[in-house]
């Protein structure tokens, strides 16, 4: 994902049921030679906000799209990695 694409704050993603959800891009991470985006759906209560993790597929130099992670093992590895990043961040804040 280019630096210009990361500056874009909001995206619309096609959800499993065919609906389109507008999300804020919270973060973009590289893990196991793939790029993943952490997305926060707009309009959610802050207390109940769930982060959506999707793989970013770079179609060419200018375009790309988000894709659900369908492989359960890959999903688990990515979620564990994200959780470890969050834990490290929280530990750094406590110091």
PLY file of the C-alpha trace (Angstrom):
ply
format ascii 1.0
element vertex 95
property float x
property float y
property float z
element edge 94
property int vertex1
property int vertex2
end_header
0.00 0.00 0.00
1.52 3.30 -1.01
2.06 6.16 1.42
-0.63 8.13 -0.43
-3.15 5.30 0.03
-2.36 5.11 3.76
-3.20 8.81 4.11
-6.73 8.06 2.99
-8.64 7.85 6.23
-11.84 6.10 5.15
-12.77 3.18 2.90
-15.90 1.30 1.99
-15.70 -2.49 2.17
-18.07 -5.12 0.87
-19.28 -7.21 3.79
-20.16 -10.94 3.76
-23.89 -10.23 3.46
-23.42 -7.96 0.44
-23.76 -4.71 2.38
-21.20 -1.93 2.13
-19.65 -0.71 5.38
-17.80 2.59 5.65
-14.74 2.24 7.87
-11.88 4.31 9.17
-8.43 2.87 8.50
-6.97 2.51 11.99
-3.67 0.93 11.00
-1.95 -1.02 8.25
0.47 -3.82 9.12
2.74 -6.16 7.20
2.80 -9.73 8.44
4.08 -12.91 6.76
4.70 -11.08 3.46
1.11 -9.81 3.28
-0.51 -6.49 4.12
-3.46 -6.27 6.48
-5.64 -3.34 7.44
-7.25 -2.76 10.81
-10.59 -1.07 10.10
-13.08 0.52 12.47
-16.69 0.69 11.24
-18.09 4.22 11.40
-21.11 4.86 13.57
-20.25 2.22 16.16
-20.36 3.04 19.88
-16.84 3.51 21.23
-17.47 0.91 23.96
-18.61 -1.76 21.49
-16.25 -0.99 18.62
-14.86 -4.08 16.97
-11.81 -3.83 14.79
-12.21 -5.52 11.42
-9.04 -7.15 10.09
-8.89 -7.59 6.33
-6.11 -8.40 3.91
-5.14 -5.63 1.51
-4.56 -6.84 -2.05
-2.55 -4.46 -4.24
-4.06 -4.85 -7.73
-1.61 -2.50 -9.46
0.32 0.69 -8.78
-2.78 2.79 -8.08
-5.56 0.48 -6.94
-6.14 -2.19 -4.39
-8.95 -3.81 -2.47
-9.69 -5.36 0.88
-10.45 -9.04 1.22
-11.79 -11.12 4.08
-9.32 -13.61 5.57
-10.93 -16.94 4.79
-8.25 -19.31 6.09
-8.86 -19.90 9.81
-5.20 -20.59 10.59
-4.10 -17.39 8.84
-6.85 -15.47 10.67
-5.67 -16.81 14.04
-2.02 -15.95 13.32
-2.89 -12.40 12.23
-5.14 -11.82 15.27
-2.44 -13.12 17.62
0.12 -10.83 15.97
-2.19 -7.82 16.29
-2.91 -8.66 19.94
0.84 -8.90 20.66
1.35 -5.48 19.05
-1.40 -4.06 21.24
0.08 -5.67 24.37
3.53 -4.22 23.57
2.01 -0.79 22.99
0.18 -0.90 26.33
3.37 -2.02 28.13
5.28 0.89 26.59
2.60 3.33 27.77
2.88 2.03 31.35
6.62 2.67 31.50
0 1
1 2
2 3
3 4
4 5
5 6
6 7
7 8
8 9
9 10
10 11
11 12
12 13
13 14
14 15
15 16
16 17
17 18
18 19
19 20
20 21
21 22
22 23
23 24
24 25
25 26
26 27
27 28
28 29
29 30
30 31
31 32
32 33
33 34
34 35
35 36
36 37
37 38
38 39
39 40
40 41
41 42
42 43
43 44
44 45
45 46
46 47
47 48
48 49
49 50
50 51
51 52
52 53
53 54
54 55
55 56
56 57
57 58
58 59
59 60
60 61
61 62
62 63
63 64
64 65
65 66
66 67
67 68
68 69
69 70
70 71
71 72
72 73
73 74
74 75
75 76
76 77
77 78
78 79
79 80
80 81
81 82
82 83
83 84
84 85
85 86
86 87
87 88
88 89
89 90
90 91
91 92
92 93
93 94
